[in-house]
Amino acid sequence: MGSRLNMEKIQKRIVRIVSMEEALEDVIPFQYSQEVLTGRRKIVLTVDPDLKKKGCKDDRL
């Protein structure tokens, strides 16, 4: 048996709509070197394997 969607919990959730500008105002873009931009070097991004244990429920990492 799977869990059911709790509509009451969803309806109580506080929703705040923000503009794209407001959502991205504190984002700092990566500063890539010229070697990366030209393709001579590459970057490798890693994710902490303990991230799930630290409370992150998002699987999009």
C-alpha positions as CSV (number, residue, x, y, z in Angstrom):
1,M,0.0,0.0,0.0
2,G,1.3,3.4,-0.9
3,S,0.8,6.6,1.1
4,R,-2.1,8.8,0.1
5,L,-1.9,12.5,-0.8
6,N,-2.9,14.5,2.2
7,M,-5.0,17.4,0.7
8,E,-5.5,19.0,4.1
9,K,-1.8,19.4,4.6
10,I,-1.4,20.9,1.1
11,Q,-4.3,23.4,1.6
12,K,-2.7,24.6,4.9
13,R,0.7,25.3,3.3
14,I,1.6,29.0,3.0
15,V,2.2,29.9,-0.6
16,R,4.1,33.0,-1.6
17,I,4.6,33.8,-5.2
18,V,7.8,35.6,-6.1
19,S,9.1,37.1,-9.3
20,M,12.0,35.5,-11.1
21,E,14.2,38.6,-10.2
22,E,13.4,38.2,-6.5
23,A,14.0,34.5,-6.5
24,L,17.4,34.9,-8.2
25,E,18.6,38.0,-6.5
26,D,21.1,36.2,-4.2
27,V,22.4,33.7,-6.8
28,I,26.1,34.0,-7.6
29,P,27.0,32.5,-11.0
30,F,30.1,30.2,-11.2
31,Q,33.2,32.0,-12.3
32,Y,34.8,29.7,-14.9
33,S,38.4,30.1,-16.0
34,Q,39.2,30.8,-19.7
35,E,40.5,27.2,-20.0
36,V,37.1,25.8,-18.9
37,L,35.3,28.2,-21.3
38,T,37.4,27.1,-24.2
39,G,37.1,23.4,-23.4
40,R,40.8,22.7,-22.5
41,R,39.9,21.9,-18.9
42,K,36.7,20.6,-17.4
43,I,34.9,21.0,-14.1
44,V,33.7,18.1,-11.9
45,L,30.8,18.7,-9.6
46,T,30.3,16.2,-6.7
47,V,27.5,15.8,-4.2
48,D,28.1,15.0,-0.6
49,P,27.0,11.3,-0.2
50,D,25.7,12.1,3.3
51,L,23.5,14.9,2.0
52,K,20.3,12.7,2.4
53,K,21.3,12.1,6.0
54,K,21.6,15.9,6.6
55,G,17.9,16.4,5.9
56,C,17.8,17.1,2.1
57,K,14.7,15.4,0.7
58,D,15.2,16.6,-2.9
59,D,16.4,13.9,-5.4
60,R,17.3,16.4,-8.1
61,L,20.9,16.7,-7.0
